[in-house]
Amino acid sequence: MKTHIFIVNDFTFPIHLKYLFAGTGASYRKEPIKEPIWVDWHIELLADIKRVRSGDLVIFYIEGSRETNGFYGIFKVKNQNPLVHHLPFGDGFKPENLQNKLIYRTLIEPYEVYSDGVPEWEALDKLPIYSIEVLWSLIYRKLKGKRGCTPLLPWEAQRLIDMIRDRNMGRFIANSQFQGGFDWDAEKRIVVTTQSTEIYPMPTNYDFNPVDAICYIQENKKSYEYYLKTTKHFEVLPQYLRRSRSYENYLQLYFVENIGLDHKLNPIVGNNVIWFGNEVSAGVGMQKIDILTVCQNEGRKEFRIIELKDEPVKPDIVKQIEYYVSWASQNSGKHLQDAYSWNIQPVIVAPPLIQRNRKDIFDEFRRYNQKKISLPILYFEFKVDCEAKNMVFDQIDY
């Protein structure tokens, strides 16, 4: 079970409560694009919300002024199929029409809902005794820009949930047996219950295969390379070629929507995954771990730091891995609770290496392994079977 923070404001929060859904979206487009639909689906947002699973917990963060910011909950993701649905641009909330469209949504239900929220200053600015108790995931989010759906590490989630409970003296207004509805009292700034629920009025459809998009982008890379060679000017490329020459976000989406569901990924993500996140912030810079998983096997935790590439790896990837491991380890940065050199597993996933580069890359891997700051690097290469709409992963011994 994971906990996710969804961003709302004073105008949107009542709608989420009324219809019981959480969502993430992007700025409104006045006119639809004419290019293939997957080119502009805001895949990074889809990858974020595709992280959710039935039973995961949801906490809303009201974004506003210092006096109005706060964390409210606790809800959980409803058991439904599909778990995440897509609302095309222009549909808005309906009947309410907003300038920001929550194009990706998931339905929720009460879990342990409290009336009062925890102010942001109390959750983030009021420093605890130990640095491990700081909600770093939310601090990083504030520093590096807005993100509609943010994963909380397990100990961060527990701390925030405990703060919400303490704020309300442990008295919740609804639990999983509650049959009524919810509303927002803007004057008192509290969540209140209503006698009846509102049925979510929008379609809950989803039809997107990231493998299709990856195949499309791989094919158009040839066009991109041709245009660049013949014109020498990037700016004259068709817009969709400029935007779609990388598919790393689609690769990330493929992983987050299949972790725990497609067992062929287990050699990469680990067995018995109890928590996972994507784009996990690792420091106050712009560093982000593509996929982080926490596994529990025979009473022992394992932390997998997974770096995804849509091009063959270069030697400098080892420096990137070393930074993430140092940030995470209790032997160094101390950001992942219970993570040490003996249970941090770095993993690299990329297309096949060019033969002439294999020795140099593998020598870098071996030099890293000799430092023994983590378990040895696991290296996987993948190929995309466009006809079967499938991806094949092979672990490479070096």
Secondary structure, DSSP 8 states (H G I E B T S, - for coil): --EEEEEE-TTTHHHHHHHTEEEEEEE--SS---S-GGGGS-HHHHHHHTT--TT-EEEEEE-SSTTT-EEEEEEEE---SSSSEE--TT--SSSS--SEEEEEEEEEEESEE-SS-EEHIIIIIS--SSGGGS-HHHHHHHHH---SEEEE-HHHHHHHHHHHHHHTTT--SEETT--SEEEEETTTTEEEEESS-----S-------HHHHHHHHHHHHHHHHHHHHHH--GGGS-HHHHHSS--HHHHHHHHHTTTTT-GGGHHHH-SSEEEEEEEEE-SSSS-EEEEEEEEEETTEEEEEEEEE-SS---TTHHHHHHHHHHHH-TTTT--STT--TTTEEEEEEES---GGGHHHHHHHHHHHHHH-SSS--EEEEEEEETTTTEEEEEE---
